[in-house]
Amino acid sequence: MIDQYGLDYKMLGISGAERLAPDRLTIFTWPDPHLSEKTIDVTVFDGYLKNTIANMVYTMLQNNGLGLAGPQVGFMQNVVIINKEFNGDYFPMVLINPKIEEISFKESFPMREGCLSVPGYFEDRERPSGVIVSYYNTKGKETIEEFRNQNAFVIQHEIDHLHGKVFVDHLSKLKLKRIIKKTLKKKH
Ligand code: NI
């Protein structure tokens, strides 16, 4: 059941009593210092966490993103949201304390990489096409799952965020600042 905000609370593991209208969070843009900080593991699976996750999912959907990681909204814990592709449809999914256990397919999956924190900039990039990831759900239950192709690519991008890495780290700050400034100006 998807509500008017596009959130499937059952899938997110959030019960009816914990529902609140989600907030659209501010996404920090590169080079905000939050983006180069490492995050810490989630240890408390409470209503605050679930509410933050609902806000993150809503924010990702509102911005047409494929993923969003904690540091992008200043939540410095190991939480990533992905818009998981399945048979051409997309479903928001949350991964808490995600860890890549194994690269299951080394063959490259090519994608035009972008990031909500680097608006207006894209780069052709290849990443391994299969990863086995362990993560916790919102109830604190650990699972292990394999992700392939686009989902594997996006998860690798999001987990990089938790390590303080952004895909544009190798580019000059000056060049990127110019691109982002131009894009943000166009939006307003
Ligand atoms: Ni990103």
Backbone and ligand atoms as CSV (ligand in chain L), in Angstrom:
chain,resi,resn,atom,element,x,y,z
A,1,MET,N,N,0.841,-1.214,0.000
A,1,MET,CA,C,0.000,0.000,0.000
A,1,MET,C,C,0.870,1.256,0.000
A,2,ILE,N,N,0.713,2.029,-1.040
A,2,ILE,CA,C,1.526,3.244,-1.153
A,2,ILE,C,C,0.645,4.447,-0.818
A,3,ASP,N,N,1.101,5.312,0.079
A,3,ASP,CA,C,0.283,6.459,0.486
A,3,ASP,C,C,0.473,7.641,-0.478
A,4,GLN,N,N,-0.137,8.766,-0.126
A,4,GLN,CA,C,-0.117,9.917,-1.044
A,4,GLN,C,C,1.274,10.512,-1.219
A,5,TYR,N,N,2.214,10.118,-0.354
A,5,TYR,CA,C,3.581,10.641,-0.474
A,5,TYR,C,C,4.477,9.689,-1.263
A,6,GLY,N,N,3.903,8.582,-1.735
A,6,GLY,CA,C,4.698,7.610,-2.487
A,6,GLY,C,C,5.441,6.652,-1.584
A,7,LEU,N,N,5.075,6.628,-0.302
A,7,LEU,CA,C,5.791,5.762,0.643
A,7,LEU,C,C,4.998,4.493,0.923
A,8,ASP,N,N,5.697,3.378,0.845
A,8,ASP,CA,C,5.110,2.094,1.188
A,8,ASP,C,C,5.613,1.737,2.585
A,9,TYR,N,N,4.856,2.119,3.593
A,9,TYR,CA,C,5.319,1.966,4.972
A,9,TYR,C,C,5.505,0.512,5.370
A,10,LYS,N,N,4.674,-0.351,4.795
A,10,LYS,CA,C,4.790,-1.767,5.145
A,10,LYS,C,C,6.146,-2.295,4.678
A,11,MET,N,N,6.500,-1.931,3.442
A,11,MET,CA,C,7.775,-2.395,2.903
A,11,MET,C,C,8.944,-1.791,3.675
A,12,LEU,N,N,8.759,-0.557,4.149
A,12,LEU,CA,C,9.833,0.095,4.896
A,12,LEU,C,C,9.899,-0.393,6.342
A,13,GLY,N,N,8.934,-1.219,6.734
A,13,GLY,CA,C,8.936,-1.761,8.092
A,13,GLY,C,C,8.492,-0.755,9.133
A,14,ILE,N,N,7.675,0.198,8.703
A,14,ILE,CA,C,7.206,1.230,9.627
A,14,ILE,C,C,5.712,1.024,9.833
A,15,SER,N,N,5.291,0.850,11.082
A,15,SER,CA,C,3.887,0.547,11.331
A,15,SER,C,C,3.038,1.818,11.270
A,16,GLY,N,N,1.726,1.603,11.139
A,16,GLY,CA,C,0.782,2.709,10.990
A,16,GLY,C,C,0.908,3.768,12.064
A,17,ALA,N,N,1.122,3.319,13.313
A,17,ALA,CA,C,1.173,4.252,14.443
A,17,ALA,C,C,2.350,5.205,14.340
A,18,GLU,N,N,3.357,4.800,13.594
A,18,GLU,CA,C,4.561,5.643,13.508
A,18,GLU,C,C,4.532,6.590,12.316
A,19,ARG,N,N,3.432,6.553,11.563
A,19,ARG,CA,C,3.360,7.385,10.367
A,19,ARG,C,C,3.251,8.861,10.690
A,20,LEU,N,N,4.031,9.632,9.995
A,20,LEU,CA,C,3.920,11.085,10.043
A,20,LEU,C,C,4.013,11.556,8.602
A,21,ALA,N,N,3.461,12.731,8.312
A,21,ALA,CA,C,3.675,13.269,6.970
A,21,ALA,C,C,5.169,13.529,6.832
A,22,PRO,N,N,5.800,12.993,5.779
A,22,PRO,CA,C,7.251,13.151,5.685
A,22,PRO,C,C,7.670,14.576,5.326
A,23,ASP,N,N,8.867,14.924,5.720
A,23,ASP,CA,C,9.451,16.222,5.359
A,23,ASP,C,C,10.390,16.040,4.182
A,24,ARG,N,N,10.393,17.037,3.330
A,24,ARG,CA,C,11.399,17.048,2.263
A,24,ARG,C,C,12.658,17.686,2.844
A,25,LEU,N,N,13.716,16.904,2.928
A,25,LEU,CA,C,14.943,17.359,3.570
A,25,LEU,C,C,15.817,18.144,2.590
A,26,THR,N,N,16.662,18.990,3.151
A,26,THR,CA,C,17.628,19.724,2.331
A,26,THR,C,C,18.789,18.796,2.003
A,27,ILE,N,N,19.129,18.732,0.740
A,27,ILE,CA,C,20.263,17.906,0.326
A,27,ILE,C,C,21.499,18.797,0.224
A,28,PHE,N,N,22.541,18.412,0.972
A,28,PHE,CA,C,23.787,19.172,0.915
A,28,PHE,C,C,24.471,18.934,-0.417
A,29,THR,N,N,24.968,20.009,-1.003
A,29,THR,CA,C,25.679,19.847,-2.274
A,29,THR,C,C,27.185,19.923,-2.038
A,30,TRP,N,N,27.880,19.187,-2.887
A,30,TRP,CA,C,29.330,19.150,-2.859
A,30,TRP,C,C,29.872,20.571,-3.000
A,31,PRO,N,N,30.882,21.048,-2.289
A,31,PRO,CA,C,31.735,20.326,-1.347
A,31,PRO,C,C,31.352,20.487,0.132
A,32,ASP,N,N,30.093,20.406,0.488
A,32,ASP,CA,C,29.705,20.490,1.896
A,32,ASP,C,C,30.511,19.461,2.702
A,33,PRO,N,N,31.063,19.874,3.853
A,33,PRO,CA,C,31.928,18.965,4.630
A,33,PRO,C,C,31.258,17.673,5.087
A,34,HIS,N,N,29.920,17.655,5.240
A,34,HIS,CA,C,29.240,16.407,5.621
A,34,HIS,C,C,29.563,15.280,4.631
A,35,LEU,N,N,29.750,15.668,3.362
A,35,LEU,CA,C,29.921,14.668,2.302
A,35,LEU,C,C,31.282,13.980,2.342
A,36,SER,N,N,32.219,14.558,3.081
A,36,SER,CA,C,33.532,13.896,3.143
A,36,SER,C,C,33.793,13.276,4.514
A,37,GLU,N,N,32.739,13.215,5.330
A,37,GLU,CA,C,32.871,12.591,6.654
A,37,GLU,C,C,32.407,11.146,6.622
A,38,LYS,N,N,33.021,10.325,7.474
A,38,LYS,CA,C,32.561,8.938,7.587
A,38,LYS,C,C,31.406,8.875,8.579
A,39,THR,N,N,30.483,7.969,8.327
A,39,THR,CA,C,29.333,7.822,9.222
A,39,THR,C,C,29.548,6.639,10.172
A,40,ILE,N,N,28.696,6.576,11.180
A,40,ILE,CA,C,28.814,5.489,12.167
A,40,ILE,C,C,27.617,4.539,12.055
A,41,ASP,N,N,27.792,3.325,12.589
A,41,ASP,CA,C,26.713,2.344,12.532
A,41,ASP,C,C,25.488,2.791,13.333
A,42,VAL,N,N,24.324,2.430,12.844
A,42,VAL,CA,C,23.081,2.620,13.585
A,42,VAL,C,C,23.070,1.582,14.707
A,43,THR,N,N,22.783,2.021,15.937
A,43,THR,CA,C,22.677,1.065,17.045
A,43,THR,C,C,21.289,1.100,17.677
A,44,VAL,N,N,20.559,2.198,17.451
A,44,VAL,CA,C,19.224,2.323,18.034
A,44,VAL,C,C,18.182,2.329,16.917
A,45,PHE,N,N,17.329,1.302,16.924
A,45,PHE,CA,C,16.292,1.191,15.893
A,45,PHE,C,C,14.981,1.711,16.478
A,46,ASP,N,N,14.849,3.024,16.507
A,46,ASP,CA,C,13.677,3.611,17.171
A,46,ASP,C,C,12.824,4.421,16.186
A,47,GLY,N,N,11.832,5.083,16.738
A,47,GLY,CA,C,10.913,5.875,15.915
A,47,GLY,C,C,11.624,7.015,15.207
A,48,TYR,N,N,12.630,7.573,15.866
A,48,TYR,CA,C,13.368,8.677,15.246
A,48,TYR,C,C,14.063,8.203,13.972
A,49,LEU,N,N,14.664,7.016,14.067
A,49,LEU,CA,C,15.342,6.436,12.892
A,49,LEU,C,C,14.332,6.216,11.757
A,50,LYS,N,N,13.189,5.620,12.113
A,50,LYS,CA,C,12.181,5.317,11.087
A,50,LYS,C,C,11.638,6.594,10.444
A,51,ASN,N,N,11.456,7.612,11.272
A,51,ASN,CA,C,10.967,8.885,10.760
A,51,ASN,C,C,11.999,9.510,9.815
A,52,THR,N,N,13.279,9.425,10.199
A,52,THR,CA,C,14.350,9.943,9.343
A,52,THR,C,C,14.364,9.200,8.010
A,53,ILE,N,N,14.195,7.874,8.087
A,53,ILE,CA,C,14.195,7.060,6.868
A,53,ILE,C,C,13.018,7.441,5.966
A,54,ALA,N,N,11.839,7.616,6.563
A,54,ALA,CA,C,10.664,8.022,5.765
A,54,ALA,C,C,10.950,9.362,5.076
A,55,ASN,N,N,11.568,10.295,5.807
A,55,ASN,CA,C,11.906,11.593,5.210
A,55,ASN,C,C,12.917,11.437,4.082
A,56,MET,N,N,13.877,10.535,4.279
A,56,MET,CA,C,14.898,10.323,3.240
A,56,MET,C,C,14.286,9.711,1.980
A,57,VAL,N,N,13.388,8.743,2.170
A,57,VAL,CA,C,12.740,8.113,1.011
A,57,VAL,C,C,11.936,9.166,0.248
A,58,TYR,N,N,11.156,9.946,0.990
A,58,TYR,CA,C,10.332,10.992,0.385
A,58,TYR,C,C,11.211,11.988,-0.383
A,59,THR,N,N,12.323,12.371,0.239
A,59,THR,CA,C,13.244,13.339,-0.377
A,59,THR,C,C,13.859,12.776,-1.659
A,60,MET,N,N,14.234,11.502,-1.615
A,60,MET,CA,C,14.791,10.866,-2.827
A,60,MET,C,C,13.754,10.862,-3.955
A,61,LEU,N,N,12.510,10.478,-3.623
A,61,LEU,CA,C,11.460,10.398,-4.642
A,61,LEU,C,C,11.140,11.777,-5.220
A,62,GLN,N,N,11.066,12.773,-4.340
A,62,GLN,CA,C,10.755,14.127,-4.780
A,62,GLN,C,C,11.818,14.686,-5.726
A,63,ASN,N,N,13.068,14.200,-5.545
A,63,ASN,CA,C,14.168,14.682,-6.380
A,63,ASN,C,C,14.491,13.737,-7.532
A,64,ASN,N,N,13.627,12.739,-7.740
A,64,ASN,CA,C,13.842,11.742,-8.801
A,64,ASN,C,C,15.218,11.096,-8.735
A,65,GLY,N,N,15.649,10.787,-7.525
A,65,GLY,CA,C,16.963,10.166,-7.360
A,65,GLY,C,C,16.875,8.649,-7.386
A,66,LEU,N,N,18.005,8.021,-7.663
A,66,LEU,CA,C,18.073,6.556,-7.612
A,66,LEU,C,C,18.564,6.096,-6.246
A,67,GLY,N,N,19.072,7.035,-5.465
A,67,GLY,CA,C,19.568,6.670,-4.148
A,67,GLY,C,C,19.862,7.910,-3.324
A,68,LEU,N,N,19.974,7.698,-2.016
A,68,LEU,CA,C,20.295,8.803,-1.110
A,68,LEU,C,C,20.965,8.198,0.121
A,69,ALA,N,N,22.044,8.822,0.552
A,69,ALA,CA,C,22.760,8.323,1.723
A,69,ALA,C,C,22.707,9.346,2.854
A,70,GLY,N,N,22.775,8.867,4.103
A,70,GLY,CA,C,22.669,9.714,5.282
A,70,GLY,C,C,23.410,11.047,5.209
A,71,PRO,N,N,24.721,11.027,4.882
A,71,PRO,CA,C,25.482,12.276,4.909
A,71,PRO,C,C,24.927,13.358,3.982
A,72,GLN,N,N,24.222,12.963,2.940
A,72,GLN,CA,C,23.682,13.949,1.998
A,72,GLN,C,C,22.615,14.830,2.629
A,73,VAL,N,N,22.007,14.320,3.727
A,73,VAL,CA,C,21.006,15.126,4.435
A,73,VAL,C,C,21.467,15.400,5.867
A,74,GLY,N,N,22.747,15.197,6.126
A,74,GLY,CA,C,23.319,15.509,7.435
A,74,GLY,C,C,23.030,14.475,8.502
A,75,PHE,N,N,22.541,13.293,8.110
A,75,PHE,CA,C,22.298,12.210,9.065
A,75,PHE,C,C,23.529,11.308,9.021
A,76,MET,N,N,24.394,11.438,10.042
A,76,MET,CA,C,25.731,10.849,9.956
A,76,MET,C,C,25.776,9.413,10.479
A,77,GLN,N,N,24.783,8.634,10.070
A,77,GLN,CA,C,24.765,7.217,10.423
A,77,GLN,C,C,24.652,6.387,9.146
A,78,ASN,N,N,24.976,5.106,9.276
A,78,ASN,CA,C,25.049,4.245,8.091
A,78,ASN,C,C,23.667,3.830,7.586
A,79,VAL,N,N,23.062,4.729,6.848
A,79,VAL,CA,C,21.752,4.474,6.252
A,79,VAL,C,C,21.795,4.873,4.782
A,80,VAL,N,N,21.397,3.957,3.912
A,80,VAL,CA,C,21.227,4.337,2.517
A,80,VAL,C,C,19.847,3.898,2.024
A,81,ILE,N,N,19.316,4.712,1.130
A,81,ILE,CA,C,18.048,4.416,0.479
A,81,ILE,C,C,18.393,4.206,-0.990
A,82,ILE,N,N,17.811,3.194,-1.607
A,82,ILE,CA,C,17.966,3.089,-3.064
A,82,ILE,C,C,16.579,2.961,-3.675
A,83,ASN,N,N,16.475,3.399,-4.916
A,83,ASN,CA,C,15.249,3.157,-5.655
A,83,ASN,C,C,15.543,1.909,-6.464
A,84,LYS,N,N,15.151,0.763,-5.915
A,84,LYS,CA,C,15.534,-0.531,-6.474
A,84,LYS,C,C,14.743,-0.838,-7.737
A,85,GLU,N,N,15.497,-1.191,-8.783
A,85,GLU,CA,C,14.862,-1.529,-10.061
A,85,GLU,C,C,14.503,-3.003,-10.068
A,86,PHE,N,N,13.266,-3.303,-10.445
A,86,PHE,CA,C,12.845,-4.698,-10.587
A,86,PHE,C,C,11.865,-4.790,-11.754
A,87,ASN,N,N,12.280,-5.470,-12.821
A,87,ASN,CA,C,11.447,-5.624,-14.014
A,87,ASN,C,C,10.890,-4.294,-14.523
A,88,GLY,N,N,11.730,-3.269,-14.524
A,88,GLY,CA,C,11.320,-1.980,-15.074
A,88,GLY,C,C,10.565,-1.085,-14.107
A,89,ASP,N,N,10.227,-1.614,-12.929
A,89,ASP,CA,C,9.575,-0.787,-11.911
A,89,ASP,C,C,10.595,-0.401,-10.847
A,90,TYR,N,N,10.254,0.599,-10.046
A,90,TYR,CA,C,11.170,1.057,-9.004
A,90,TYR,C,C,10.500,1.011,-7.640
A,91,PHE,N,N,11.233,0.515,-6.651
A,91,PHE,CA,C,10.708,0.398,-5.297
A,91,PHE,C,C,11.740,0.931,-4.313
A,92,PRO,N,N,11.380,1.916,-3.490
A,92,PRO,CA,C,12.337,2.399,-2.499
A,92,PRO,C,C,12.671,1.294,-1.502
A,93,MET,N,N,13.923,1.229,-1.155
A,93,MET,CA,C,14.387,0.201,-0.230
A,93,MET,C,C,15.416,0.838,0.695
A,94,VAL,N,N,15.387,0.423,1.951
A,94,VAL,CA,C,16.344,0.992,2.913
A,94,VAL,C,C,17.348,-0.076,3.326
A,95,LEU,N,N,18.608,0.322,3.412
A,95,LEU,CA,C,19.665,-0.571,3.889
A,95,LEU,C,C,20.381,0.119,5.041
A,96,ILE,N,N,20.297,-0.507,6.222
A,96,ILE,CA,C,20.926,0.055,7.417
A,96,ILE,C,C,22.216,-0.717,7.694
A,97,ASN,N,N,23.268,0.006,8.008
A,97,ASN,CA,C,24.607,-0.580,8.220
A,97,ASN,C,C,25.000,-1.524,7.081
A,98,PRO,N,N,24.850,-1.072,5.833
A,98,PRO,CA,C,25.160,-1.960,4.711
A,98,PRO,C,C,26.659,-2.180,4.566
A,99,LYS,N,N,26.995,-3.388,4.168
A,99,LYS,CA,C,28.406,-3.729,4.001
A,99,LYS,C,C,28.535,-4.645,2.786
A,100,ILE,N,N,29.447,-4.302,1.891
A,100,ILE,CA,C,29.679,-5.183,0.740
A,100,ILE,C,C,30.535,-6.345,1.217
A,101,GLU,N,N,29.938,-7.534,1.222
A,101,GLU,CA,C,30.641,-8.723,1.715
A,101,GLU,C,C,31.501,-9.321,0.619
A,102,GLU,N,N,31.027,-9.184,-0.623
A,102,GLU,CA,C,31.714,-9.844,-1.718
A,102,GLU,C,C,31.295,-9.224,-3.046
A,103,ILE,N,N,32.265,-9.140,-3.964
A,103,ILE,CA,C,31.925,-8.781,-5.340
A,103,ILE,C,C,31.568,-10.111,-6.005
A,104,SER,N,N,30.305,-10.278,-6.389
A,104,SER,CA,C,29.893,-11.578,-6.929
A,104,SER,C,C,30.032,-11.649,-8.452
A,105,PHE,N,N,30.013,-10.500,-9.113
A,105,PHE,CA,C,30.264,-10.437,-10.554
A,105,PHE,C,C,31.217,-9.283,-10.824
A,106,LYS,N,N,32.399,-9.629,-11.316
A,106,LYS,CA,C,33.412,-8.588,-11.539
A,106,LYS,C,C,33.190,-7.841,-12.850
A,107,GLU,N,N,32.420,-8.457,-13.782
A,107,GLU,CA,C,32.203,-7.786,-15.060
A,107,GLU,C,C,31.648,-6.386,-14.811
A,108,SER,N,N,32.074,-5.452,-15.664
A,108,SER,CA,C,31.683,-4.062,-15.445
A,108,SER,C,C,30.247,-3.807,-15.862
A,109,PHE,N,N,29.578,-2.999,-15.073
A,109,PHE,CA,C,28.266,-2.491,-15.471
A,109,PHE,C,C,28.443,-0.997,-15.714
A,110,PRO,N,N,28.188,-0.534,-16.965
A,110,PRO,CA,C,28.397,0.884,-17.253
A,110,PRO,C,C,27.153,1.706,-16.946
A,111,MET,N,N,27.348,2.891,-16.418
A,111,MET,CA,C,26.215,3.776,-16.146
A,111,MET,C,C,26.683,5.217,-16.226
A,112,ARG,N,N,25.734,6.081,-16.458
A,112,ARG,CA,C,26.020,7.500,-16.381
A,112,ARG,C,C,25.819,7.872,-14.928
A,113,GLU,N,N,26.928,8.087,-14.244
A,113,GLU,CA,C,26.840,8.298,-12.799
A,113,GLU,C,C,26.516,9.753,-12.482
A,114,GLY,N,N,25.590,9.927,-11.563
A,114,GLY,CA,C,25.225,11.257,-11.110
A,114,GLY,C,C,24.937,11.194,-9.623
A,115,CYS,N,N,24.636,12.321,-9.021
A,115,CYS,CA,C,24.422,12.351,-7.569
A,115,CYS,C,C,23.595,13.582,-7.233
A,116,LEU,N,N,22.619,13.429,-6.338
A,116,LEU,CA,C,21.784,14.576,-5.959
A,116,LEU,C,C,22.614,15.662,-5.279
A,117,SER,N,N,23.789,15.306,-4.769
A,117,SER,CA,C,24.659,16.300,-4.128
A,117,SER,C,C,25.577,16.993,-5.124
A,118,VAL,N,N,25.548,16.532,-6.373
A,118,VAL,CA,C,26.350,17.168,-7.420
A,118,VAL,C,C,25.435,17.459,-8.602
A,119,PRO,N,N,24.454,18.350,-8.400
A,119,PRO,CA,C,23.456,18.572,-9.446
A,119,PRO,C,C,24.105,19.084,-10.728
A,120,GLY,N,N,23.682,18.494,-11.842
A,120,GLY,CA,C,24.133,18.981,-13.141
A,120,GLY,C,C,25.393,18.337,-13.666
A,121,TYR,N,N,25.990,17.422,-12.905
A,121,TYR,CA,C,27.217,16.788,-13.384
A,121,TYR,C,C,27.039,15.273,-13.499
A,122,PHE,N,N,27.429,14.720,-14.633
A,122,PHE,CA,C,27.351,13.270,-14.853
A,122,PHE,C,C,28.655,12.788,-15.468
A,123,GLU,N,N,28.943,11.536,-15.220
A,123,GLU,CA,C,30.190,10.986,-15.717
A,123,GLU,C,C,29.965,9.510,-16.062
A,124,ASP,N,N,30.469,9.077,-17.234
A,124,ASP,CA,C,30.367,7.652,-17.577
A,124,ASP,C,C,31.333,6.878,-16.710
A,125,ARG,N,N,30.824,5.799,-16.125
A,125,ARG,CA,C,31.637,5.079,-15.148
A,125,ARG,C,C,31.239,3.609,-15.202
A,126,GLU,N,N,32.161,2.745,-14.842
A,126,GLU,CA,C,31.842,1.313,-14.757
A,126,GLU,C,C,32.114,0.844,-13.344
A,127,ARG,N,N,31.247,-0.007,-12.858
A,127,ARG,CA,C,31.430,-0.622,-11.536
A,127,ARG,C,C,31.103,-2.109,-11.654
A,128,PRO,N,N,31.590,-2.948,-10.756
A,128,PRO,CA,C,31.263,-4.371,-10.806
A,128,PRO,C,C,29.749,-4.594,-10.866
A,129,SER,N,N,29.321,-5.606,-11.636
A,129,SER,CA,C,27.880,-5.769,-11.895
A,129,SER,C,C,27.162,-6.632,-10.863
A,130,GLY,N,N,27.875,-7.135,-9.860
A,130,GLY,CA,C,27.191,-7.899,-8.826
A,130,GLY,C,C,27.882,-7.759,-7.476
A,131,VAL,N,N,27.083,-7.483,-6.440
A,131,VAL,CA,C,27.641,-7.392,-5.080
A,131,VAL,C,C,26.723,-8.116,-4.097
A,132,ILE,N,N,27.357,-8.756,-3.122
A,132,ILE,CA,C,26.589,-9.368,-2.040
A,132,ILE,C,C,26.718,-8.432,-0.845
A,133,VAL,N,N,25.562,-7.990,-0.354
A,133,VAL,CA,C,25.534,-6.949,0.675
A,133,VAL,C,C,24.805,-7.456,1.916
A,134,SER,N,N,25.408,-7.258,3.072
A,134,SER,CA,C,24.683,-7.518,4.319
A,134,SER,C,C,24.162,-6.179,4.825
A,135,TYR,N,N,22.984,-6.201,5.400
A,135,TYR,CA,C,22.401,-4.955,5.914
A,135,TYR,C,C,21.318,-5.303,6.933
A,136,TYR,N,N,20.886,-4.308,7.667
A,136,TYR,CA,C,19.795,-4.474,8.630
A,136,TYR,C,C,18.563,-3.764,8.090
A,137,ASN,N,N,17.382,-4.303,8.434
A,137,ASN,CA,C,16.153,-3.592,8.081
A,137,ASN,C,C,15.763,-2.671,9.251
A,138,THR,N,N,14.638,-1.976,9.098
A,138,THR,CA,C,14.249,-0.983,10.112
A,138,THR,C,C,13.901,-1.623,11.459
A,139,LYS,N,N,13.682,-2.950,11.460
A,139,LYS,CA,C,13.369,-3.637,12.718
A,139,LYS,C,C,14.634,-4.177,13.381
A,140,GLY,N,N,15.781,-3.955,12.742
A,140,GLY,CA,C,17.034,-4.418,13.326
A,140,GLY,C,C,17.382,-5.856,12.973
A,141,LYS,N,N,16.723,-6.383,11.938
A,141,LYS,CA,C,16.996,-7.761,11.518
A,141,LYS,C,C,18.023,-7.738,10.388
A,142,GLU,N,N,19.050,-8.598,10.532
A,142,GLU,CA,C,20.103,-8.629,9.521
A,142,GLU,C,C,19.751,-9.572,8.374
A,143,THR,N,N,20.081,-9.139,7.165
A,143,THR,CA,C,19.803,-9.917,5.955
A,143,THR,C,C,21.039,-9.849,5.070
A,144,ILE,N,N,21.146,-10.812,4.169
A,144,ILE,CA,C,22.206,-10.744,3.168
A,144,ILE,C,C,21.544,-10.939,1.816
A,145,GLU,N,N,21.936,-10.126,0.858
A,145,GLU,CA,C,21.235,-10.136,-0.431
A,145,GLU,C,C,22.197,-9.789,-1.547
A,146,GLU,N,N,21.955,-10.385,-2.711
A,146,GLU,CA,C,22.773,-10.044,-3.864
A,146,GLU,C,C,22.058,-9.007,-4.718
A,147,PHE,N,N,22.809,-8.031,-5.177
A,147,PHE,CA,C,22.265,-6.998,-6.068
A,147,PHE,C,C,23.031,-7.048,-7.373
A,148,ARG,N,N,22.315,-6.865,-8.474
A,148,ARG,CA,C,22.954,-6.954,-9.784
A,148,ARG,C,C,22.755,-5.669,-10.586
A,149,ASN,N,N,23.682,-5.498,-11.536
A,149,ASN,CA,C,23.582,-4.446,-12.540
A,149,ASN,C,C,23.304,-3.061,-11.954
A,150,GLN,N,N,22.204,-2.414,-12.377
A,150,GLN,CA,C,21.971,-1.037,-11.921
A,150,GLN,C,C,21.882,-0.950,-10.396
A,151,ASN,N,N,21.195,-1.920,-9.781
A,151,ASN,CA,C,21.065,-1.882,-8.314
A,151,ASN,C,C,22.436,-2.026,-7.647
A,152,ALA,N,N,23.289,-2.867,-8.211
A,152,ALA,CA,C,24.639,-3.043,-7.666
A,152,ALA,C,C,25.430,-1.743,-7.809
A,153,PHE,N,N,25.276,-1.100,-8.945
A,153,PHE,CA,C,25.983,0.166,-9.207
A,153,PHE,C,C,25.566,1.222,-8.185
A,154,VAL,N,N,24.242,1.353,-8.014
A,154,VAL,CA,C,23.722,2.402,-7.129
A,154,VAL,C,C,24.153,2.138,-5.673
A,155,ILE,N,N,24.082,0.886,-5.250
A,155,ILE,CA,C,24.473,0.563,-3.874
A,155,ILE,C,C,25.943,0.903,-3.630
A,156,GLN,N,N,26.781,0.608,-4.616
A,156,GLN,CA,C,28.203,0.933,-4.452
A,156,GLN,C,C,28.407,2.445,-4.336
A,157,HIS,N,N,27.664,3.193,-5.134
A,157,HIS,CA,C,27.741,4.661,-5.065
A,157,HIS,C,C,27.308,5.146,-3.674
A,158,GLU,N,N,26.195,4.591,-3.164
A,158,GLU,CA,C,25.661,5.050,-1.871
A,158,GLU,C,C,26.576,4.650,-0.702
A,159,ILE,N,N,27.125,3.444,-0.770
A,159,ILE,CA,C,28.016,3.006,0.315
A,159,ILE,C,C,29.291,3.862,0.317
A,160,ASP,N,N,29.741,4.280,-0.858
A,160,ASP,CA,C,30.876,5.217,-0.919
A,160,ASP,C,C,30.583,6.472,-0.089
A,161,HIS,N,N,29.341,6.973,-0.174
A,161,HIS,CA,C,28.964,8.173,0.600
A,161,HIS,C,C,29.211,7.950,2.096
A,162,LEU,N,N,28.927,6.722,2.570
A,162,LEU,CA,C,29.089,6.442,4.011
A,162,LEU,C,C,30.563,6.466,4.415
A,163,HIS,N,N,31.432,6.274,3.407
A,163,HIS,CA,C,32.872,6.335,3.671
A,163,HIS,C,C,33.439,7.721,3.367
A,164,GLY,N,N,32.554,8.685,3.160
A,164,GLY,CA,C,33.000,10.048,2.883
A,164,GLY,C,C,33.528,10.245,1.470
A,165,LYS,N,N,33.113,9.325,0.576
A,165,LYS,CA,C,33.603,9.428,-0.805
A,165,LYS,C,C,32.479,9.858,-1.740
A,166,VAL,N,N,32.796,10.785,-2.625
A,166,VAL,CA,C,31.847,11.221,-3.645
A,166,VAL,C,C,32.517,10.954,-4.991
A,167,PHE,N,N,31.711,10.566,-5.992
A,167,PHE,CA,C,32.291,10.113,-7.273
A,167,PHE,C,C,33.067,11.193,-8.008
A,168,VAL,N,N,32.972,12.425,-7.562
A,168,VAL,CA,C,33.668,13.521,-8.242
A,168,VAL,C,C,34.917,13.972,-7.486
A,169,ASP,N,N,35.295,13.220,-6.463
A,169,ASP,CA,C,36.420,13.635,-5.621
A,169,ASP,C,C,37.702,13.900,-6.419
A,170,HIS,N,N,37.821,13.236,-7.580
A,170,HIS,CA,C,39.054,13.395,-8.373
A,170,HIS,C,C,39.057,14.667,-9.217
A,171,LEU,N,N,37.914,15.345,-9.322
A,171,LEU,CA,C,37.855,16.555,-10.158
A,171,LEU,C,C,38.264,17.796,-9.370
A,172,SER,N,N,38.594,18.857,-10.086
A,172,SER,CA,C,39.001,20.080,-9.387
A,172,SER,C,C,37.775,20.753,-8.773
A,173,LYS,N,N,37.970,21.277,-7.582
A,173,LYS,CA,C,36.878,21.929,-6.854
A,173,LYS,C,C,36.309,23.094,-7.637
A,174,LEU,N,N,37.205,23.826,-8.268
A,174,LEU,CA,C,36.806,25.030,-8.978
A,174,LEU,C,C,35.829,24.695,-10.114
A,175,LYS,N,N,36.182,23.667,-10.888
A,175,LYS,CA,C,35.364,23.262,-12.022
A,175,LYS,C,C,33.966,22.835,-11.545
A,176,LEU,N,N,33.952,22.008,-10.492
A,176,LEU,CA,C,32.671,21.501,-10.002
A,176,LEU,C,C,31.812,22.590,-9.391
A,177,LYS,N,N,32.451,23.484,-8.669
A,177,LYS,CA,C,31.685,24.582,-8.047
A,177,LYS,C,C,30.967,25.386,-9.122
A,178,ARG,N,N,31.666,25.603,-10.240
A,178,ARG,CA,C,31.069,26.360,-11.360
A,178,ARG,C,C,29.853,25.627,-11.921
A,179,ILE,N,N,30.003,24.310,-12.140
A,179,ILE,CA,C,28.908,23.516,-12.705
A,179,ILE,C,C,27.689,23.555,-11.780
A,180,ILE,N,N,27.941,23.325,-10.485
A,180,ILE,CA,C,26.836,23.264,-9.523
A,180,ILE,C,C,26.145,24.625,-9.402
A,181,LYS,N,N,26.929,25.684,-9.393
A,181,LYS,CA,C,26.379,27.031,-9.270
A,181,LYS,C,C,25.428,27.322,-10.439
A,182,LYS,N,N,25.883,26.945,-11.623
A,182,LYS,CA,C,25.083,27.155,-12.831
A,182,LYS,C,C,23.759,26.393,-12.738
A,183,THR,N,N,23.838,25.109,-12.328
A,183,THR,CA,C,22.648,24.252,-12.246
A,183,THR,C,C,21.676,24.789,-11.223
A,184,LEU,N,N,22.176,25.161,-10.051
A,184,LEU,CA,C,21.290,25.635,-8.987
A,184,LEU,C,C,20.615,26.945,-9.389
A,185,LYS,N,N,21.311,27.767,-10.147
A,185,LYS,CA,C,20.751,29.032,-10.611
A,185,LYS,C,C,19.568,28.778,-11.540
A,186,LYS,N,N,19.734,27.795,-12.434
A,186,LYS,CA,C,18.700,27.458,-13.406
A,186,LYS,C,C,17.410,27.021,-12.723
A,187,LYS,N,N,17.566,26.313,-11.585
A,187,LYS,CA,C,16.409,25.758,-10.864
A,187,LYS,C,C,15.509,26.849,-10.287
A,188,HIS,N,N,16.117,28.000,-9.920
A,188,HIS,CA,C,15.341,29.002,-9.198
A,188,HIS,C,C,14.807,30.112,-10.109
L,1,NI,NI,NI,25.346,10.328,-4.421
